[in-house]
Amino acid sequence: MNPPDLSHNHYQVDNTHPHIILADEPDRSMLMRLVIACPAGLYQLQADGSLRFDVHGCLECGVCRLLCGETTLARWSYPEAGYGVEFRFG
């Protein structure tokens, strides 16, 4: 079975109020959990060891919120009305 093609989805992102904000000094081991667990691949480890995070493409599944909590994420909420993911199958 092939994984779903996320490129069919449509994302409307509110750049002025992102719904996920990383904490100022998150725990490195928690960040590694996010790299592995995020189904959309929003948390990516770079060659220099830094973490790249991009809220665009978020599936709003809440995995990062459940795994890490407030020590890693300063804020996690659903996007405001009119923003977020619109799932398109096929």
N, C-alpha and C positions, 0 to 999 in steps of 0.2 A: 504494500500500500504506500503510495506517495504522500509526502506531507502536503498540507494545503498551500496553495500559491497565494502568499500575502499581497502580491502586487495588484490583485484585483480590488483590494480594499481602498477606500477613500478616506483621507484624514484631513480634518479641519482643525488646525492648531491655533490656539490663542497665544501668540508670541509674547504678549504683555503679561499674561498670567499662566505660566506653565503649571500643569496639575501635579507634576512631580518635581521636587527640588531636593538635591542631595544635601546632606548635612555638611557643615564647614570642614570638619575633620573626621570623615567616616573611617571605621575600622577596615583595614586592608582585607582581612579574611572575609568580612561580610561582603565587600565589593566583589570578591572572587565568586561568592555564591551567586551574585547577580549576573556575572558574566556567564556562568554555567546555566542558570535557571530561566532567564528571561526568554520566553518563546519567540519574541520578535527580534532578539539580538540587539537591544538598545544599549546595553552595557558592553563595551568592547575594550579589551586590553590592547594597548598600543605597543609597538616595538621598544619604546623607551621605558616601558613599565607603567606609564600613566594610564588612567582610565578615561575613555571617551564615552560620554553619555549624550544621547539625543532623544528627546521626548517625541519627535516626529515618528510616527509608525507604531505608537503604543497601542496595544490591544485592550488596555484597561482591565487586564485579568486580575491584577492585585497580587501577583506572585511576589514581587519585590517588597510590597508592604507587609505581607505575611512572613516573609523570610527575615526581614531586617528590622523593621520597626523604626522608632524615632532616633536611634543612635546613628543610623545610616541615612535615613531619609528625613529631611527637615519637614517635608510636606508630601502627602499623597492624598489626592482627592479625585473624584470624578470630574471631568471637564465641565465647564458651564454649558448650559443649553445651547445647542447649535454648534458645539465644538466636539472633537473626539473622533472616534473611528466609526465608519459606516461600512459594515461587512457586506461584501459583494461576492457571492459564490458563483464561480463559473465564469 
